[in-house]
Amino acid sequence: MLIETDVVGLLRLLDTAGVTAWVDGGWGVDALVGETTRVHSDLDLVVLLNELPVVRTTLAKAGFTEILRDRLPTAPAVADGAGREIDLHPITGTRREGGYQLLPDGERFHYPAPTTGTIGGHEIWCVDAVTQV
């Protein structure tokens, strides 16, 4: 289970490492609403595929060393010893333009450029409402 301070702290850590990341899934919806609406078992992050090595190294330094799945380039996932999980959605593209995630069936999913939302009173990058639906 992740709480607001976990999410904000992880995003800051990734930002400090120079990584582009924005929030998707349940936390992304909560960011758009501006408040935490439920308990979240994981954090979904859209990241740039070419930055994935830095993302993994940075998350490992934060204790996320258990590999839950390694479906590159589609959707790797990691966890820490406390059972907190992060699902990564690697895309080819940029934060300014968005990009495409390769899906298991060979299709591609388009993530547009992120919008801003709020988690724990902190402005963060997140997936827009249309894409989340």
PyMOL commands that set and color helices and strands:
alter all, ss='L'
color gray80, all
select helices_A, chain A and resi 4-16+25-33+49-61+129-132
alter helices_A, ss='H'
color red, helices_A
select strands_A, chain A and resi 21-24+42-48+66-69+77-79+85-94+98-102+108-111+115-119+122-126
alter strands_A, ss='S'
color yellow, strands_A
deselect
rebuild
show_as cartoon
